[in-house]
Amino acid sequence: MRLTIPVGILTIAICFSVLMVGCNKGLDERQLFEQAKKFQEENNFAAAVDSYEALVKKYPQSRQAPQCLFMLGYLYANHLDDLDKARSAYETFLEQYPDDPLVKDARWELNHLGQDVNEIPELNTMLQGSADSLAGTPDSGASSPE
């Protein structure tokens, strides 16, 4: 009887592991991409990373592969606090997809990796400019000259 319980627990653990590892294997690129986005919307960032990585690995020529690689960098930097993996993802993105429209964004992210938004002068300038332009609008609560 003592062997049955550990063997049963071991069997359940093995089955669970096989399900988790095999979960992404049968999905096509569209399904993986949708799954990753869904996980991201649910704030399940580790699972989103797993799906984005699976898509990039399994379908490197996919239309979604560049965006997935960019999102890996973004999620690692902004949600999983792994700046080394973020840097690696952004650098790989820039190397593999130098003509992608997200190149400018990836370079910006790399240049500001690890910085708090309050430490980024151009963001503060933009935010201040937006606040100043909204200050005089009727909806802002500011009094208008009569």
Residue pairs with C-beta under 8 A, 6 or more apart in sequence:
24 32
24 35
24 50
24 51
24 54
27 35
27 54
29 55
29 58
29 59
29 62
29 64
30 64
32 51
32 52
32 54
32 55
32 58
32 59
33 51
33 55
33 62
33 64
33 68
35 51
36 48
36 51
36 52
36 55
36 68
36 71
37 48
39 45
39 47
39 48
39 51
40 48
40 71
40 75
43 79
45 75
45 79
45 80
46 80
48 71
48 75
49 72
49 75
49 76
49 80
52 68
52 69
52 71
52 72
52 75
53 68
53 72
55 62
55 64
55 65
55 68
56 65
56 68
56 69
56 72
59 65
62 68
65 97
66 93
66 96
66 97
66 100
66 102
67 102
69 89
69 92
69 93
69 96
69 97
70 89
70 90
70 93
70 100
70 102
70 105
70 106
72 85
72 86
72 89
73 86
73 87
73 89
73 90
73 93
73 106
73 109
74 86
74 109
76 82
76 83
76 85
76 86
76 89
77 83
77 86
77 109
77 113
77 114
83 113
83 114
86 109
86 113
87 110
87 113
90 106
90 109
90 110
90 113
91 110
93 100
93 102
93 103
93 106
94 103
94 106
94 107
94 110
97 103
112 120
117 123
118 124
134 140
135 142
136 142
136 144
138 144
